Amino acid sequence: MNISTNYYQKTQHSTIELENARARLVAALRDGRGETSKALARRLEDCGSTDKWLGNTWYCRQPACFRCKRIYARQQAKALQTRFAGIAKCDLSLVTILLGVPSDVRDIPDVWRKGREALRNRVKAMRRESVRWNDVQLTGWMEADPFDAAQVPLMQSRMREYLDENGPPLFFDSDAGWIVHMHVIVHHPRVDWQGVRDALQRQWPAEHAVDVQPCSQAKYDGQSMDVALFTTTNYALKSTIGRMLYGEQGGAIDTHPASWMADLHTVIYSTSSGFRPWRVVMDKVGSRTRSHDEDSEEYSDLEKYRWNRFGNYC
Ligand SMILES: [Zn+2]
């Protein structure tokens, strides 16, 4: 089975598991941390509260909140379905780029910023080389997964080998290392997926740093374009509570400590609230669409969602 399909399926958690992890995260944010953490904790705690007079539900709109992340993913998938209506599956790929392995959580925003810039600069450089790159457009999201030294031998081989080459010395000054990466949905109508892969490998030459999965491959057989976009968007914006590790007994989820996730979300929240730091978008040349660097439209549909009586969004 394909690694990312496998990973995606095996890291889907029940709502109960995610709610429990969310409660642990809120407790960690409140416990022994600074004002930024406490402010984020308050937002998370207020999420889902209803104004008793107007009946409106308030959402925290934070990536730390799996409820809001789920809504955001759904909304982003819908936007991509509109944007890419009528395109061919062979012109779309899901790209994963490993950006670095800092051992200090405070370095993550900078790794994201540099990764975003490098991606944009690489596409611009390709456009200078060939007009076929003018039609390439992309939407992606950043991610950062913590791990400790004991987990490395149990990771999938691609990640293990990448860490051997690029990882920090494990770990003299911190408990966790961070696998910082981005998942990008790329529409490349006049470039084949191998051309996309080759261009990105010029930017990130480390072995295993770039993975390109064309939506034309077998695992998408029978899926409509809309479903493929929904699947890839949800994969890029998945809410996970741990890492899939493979031991002698097969695979199992090793749950991320809440204190690590609290560190991560505090650092990101201190740079910017909401999903903006997590996102990268690039339009094709001559596109009339507005700049996606401004993310005010990202939340426009959020208020349409309401809690149903089971406590889920509907
Ligand atoms: Zn929320």
Boltz pocket constraint, residues with backbone or C-beta under 6 A from the ligand:
constraints:
  - pocket:
      binder: B
      contacts: [[A, 43], [A, 44], [A, 47], [A, 48], [A, 59], [A, 60], [A, 61], [A, 62], [A, 65], [A, 66], [A, 67], [A, 68]]
      max_distance: 6.0
